[in-house]
Amino acid sequence: MVKPPSAVNASCDTISVVCDDNLAPDVAGSCFSNESRKTWPMPEGSKRLPSLIALSYFEAAARTKSFAAAAKELHVTPAAISHQIKALEEHLGVELFIRHHRKVSLTPAARAALSSLQEGFAALNDAVEQICSYSEAKWVITVCAEPLFATKWLVPRLHRFYARCPQAEVHLQASLHSVDTIRGGLADPTTFRRAGIDLSVRFGYGEYPELETQQLLDVSLIPVWSPDIGNNVSSASPHTLLKQRLLSDSTAYRSPERFGWQEWFRHIGVQPPNILREHRFGNGLLALEAAITGQGVLLASKHLIQFELSAGKLTVAFEGEMPCPFAYYVVCPPHALERPIVKEFRNWLIEESTVSTSAKASSSSPSQ
């Protein structure tokens, strides 16, 4: 349901129009009369529009097909609804409703205009929300990322961003909606607006033509296991891994180009059996915890398990990395970068990714 502007709202949730329609008709009519109405400048050549309050009453009455229901929704009297719609009809020179005993029905003109009017109110609300984003919440940013990246890479580094930008307030969301399921993803400025997100770190192909896109981290997958498993294996080899329980993250199977265990074995030159002893988890965090607790072997990116490797919670089971068709990208609508907080956070992510890549390179030795 589109919420038309109907009242002053300091939080900028809706468009704001002031007009008390519970006044007597001759007084309330002054909100609509040519003599006393104050108008905003219109583009040259534009026809003067009716008042927003009258249009909002029409939208509510047309949607509910009832003056009484519209009055209840907008917290005014049915007489106020009737008065404003009558004035609107006179202004436009066309009848909008057919009045019945206890209900109203739309004329062809009203039916033709309703959806466009609702889209217009939605656009007005969006515009006001964008304006408000530059005011009291100018240092607030909402970020969405794939769960494993958000938990294992972003959160441990977030204190460095706060040290750099103490006034910032980062609202972090973790969601598998940040993972591509098709080429081009399902990411565009409209998706960001509807979700209330300023910036996202996507795991995918990097093909987002309507967004500002910058690669953060490439991804290669390598088998890791807990020291308890590794210490009980005499020699690590691909055939040894085939005897282990293979852990996998369902993220590897969300896109047409899969990058799971079957693909890894083929990448290193081993033809795997058609059916593997594989346990799949709904996201990377669950699969990682299973690996840490000794429940099997996991394909993981060193970027995301640097702490577990350095702390000895996981060790590399076999030195065979498989490049992943996906990478991590920081993306946002172009207009979002006009906000200093978004631009600052994006720049910080890019700088941190450079540090992370250097750290991964320095720990890539087989002796590590």
BELQUI-V462136 format. One record per residue. PHI is phi in whole degrees, 0 to 359 (999 if undefined). NEAR is the number of other ideal C-beta (glycine too) atoms within 12 Angstrom. Layout:
PHI_NEAR / PHI_NEAR
This chain:
999_12 / 280_27 / 267_24 / 286_37 / 292_34 / 218_36 / 203_24 / 288_16 / 221_18 / 293_11 / 276_14 / 66_23 / 288_16 / 223_27 / 294_30 / 248_23 / 224_31 / 253_16 / 190_34 / 271_21 / 273_36 / 272_20 / 286_19 / 301_14 / 306_21 / 290_13 / 278_17 / 299_29 / 298_29 / 293_22 / 291_32 / 240_37 / 287_23 / 293_16 / 290_10 / 250_15 / 286_22 / 264_15 / 242_17 / 272_12 / 301_8 / 252_10 / 304_9 / 303_6 / 93_6 / 279_10 / 284_12 / 296_15 / 276_21 / 294_32 / 292_35 / 298_33 / 295_39 / 294_40 / 295_37 / 293_40 / 293_47 / 299_44 / 301_41 / 295_39 / 292_42 / 291_36 / 291_28 / 271_26 / 55_25 / 200_24 / 293_35 / 294_22 / 295_21 / 296_34 / 297_26 / 295_17 / 294_25 / 264_34 / 61_17 / 228_32 / 272_23 / 302_27 / 297_22 / 294_37 / 299_40 / 301_29 / 296_34 / 294_47 / 291_41 / 299_26 / 295_32 / 294_36 / 298_26 / 294_19 / 296_24 / 276_24 / 74_11 / 211_19 / 281_20 / 253_39 / 230_32 / 259_18 / 276_20 / 250_12 / 296_7 / 236_12 / 207_17 / 230_29 / 231_21 / 274_29 / 280_21 / 305_14 / 297_21 / 293_29 / 298_18 / 294_14 / 269_23 / 300_28 / 296_17 / 294_18 / 295_34 / 296_23 / 297_16 / 295_24 / 297_31 / 298_25 / 295_20 / 297_28 / 299_29 / 298_26 / 297_20 / 294_25 / 299_24 / 295_24 / 298_18 / 297_23 / 295_30 / 267_21 / 258_16 / 294_13 / 255_24 / 292_22 / 254_24 / 259_26 / 226_37 / 253_28 / 238_40 / 238_34 / 211_41 / 300_40 / 305_33 / 294_40 / 297_48 / 300_34 / 280_25 / 265_35 / 246_38 / 283_38 / 301_24 / 298_20 / 259_30 / 299_26 / 299_16 / 289_21 / 290_29 / 295_19 / 294_12 / 280_20 / 223_25 / 299_13 / 279_17 / 286_30 / 226_21 / 262_33 / 261_23 / 258_31 / 244_26 / 247_27 / 207_25 / 287_30 / 293_28 / 272_41 / 249_39 / 293_32 / 247_24 / 218_16 / 295_18 / 89_20 / 59_30 / 236_27 / 242_40 / 207_24 / 305_25 / 295_16 / 301_25 / 297_35 / 297_25 / 295_16 / 274_23 / 70_22 / 251_33 / 271_43 / 209_45 / 225_50 / 253_45 / 263_43 / 253_48 / 183_41 / 278_29 / 84_29 / 256_24 / 228_31 / 299_16 / 265_21 / 240_33 / 284_29 / 234_31 / 219_27 / 291_25 / 261_40 / 222_39 / 279_25 / 229_41 / 235_28 / 252_40 / 224_37 / 285_43 / 228_41 / 213_39 / 282_33 / 303_22 / 299_18 / 286_30 / 302_26 / 290_14 / 260_15 / 250_22 / 291_9 / 214_13 / 273_26 / 206_20 / 303_27 / 291_18 / 295_21 / 296_36 / 298_28 / 274_21 / 268_32 / 284_25 / 266_38 / 265_39 / 215_37 / 259_42 / 298_26 / 303_42 / 290_37 / 241_23 / 275_30 / 244_27 / 300_15 / 269_19 / 279_26 / 217_33 / 255_34 / 293_38 / 304_25 / 292_25 / 294_36 / 299_30 / 294_19 / 298_27 / 267_25 / 92_13 / 245_23 / 275_14 / 279_23 / 295_16 / 298_8 / 242_10 / 259_28 / 278_18 / 241_31 / 244_23 / 258_27 / 239_29 / 294_20 / 208_30 / 295_41 / 296_29 / 294_25 / 296_40 / 296_36 / 296_27 / 297_31 / 293_42 / 299_31 / 271_21 / 79_24 / 266_22 / 158_36 / 253_42 / 236_48 / 275_49 / 218_44 / 266_42 / 299_37 / 305_40 / 261_45 / 233_42 / 300_30 / 296_23 / 297_30 / 289_33 / 291_16 / 275_13 / 78_18 / 284_25 / 224_39 / 227_34 / 287_33 / 278_37 / 204_31 / 279_21 / 212_26 / 269_27 / 248_32 / 299_18 / 261_34 / 292_26 / 261_38 / 217_32 / 263_41 / 232_37 / 266_41 / 227_44 / 197_39 / 297_30 / 306_21 / 293_21 / 296_32 / 288_25 / 287_17 / 275_29 / 304_21 / 295_32 / 292_37 / 297_26 / 294_27 / 293_40 / 297_35 / 299_24 / 295_31 / 301_39 / 296_25 / 296_21 / 295_30 / 295_30 / 295_18 / 297_21 / 296_33 / 296_27 / 295_16 / 295_24 / 295_28 / 297_17 / 286_15 / 254_22 / 273_20 / 295_12 / 301_13 / 282_8 / 284_19
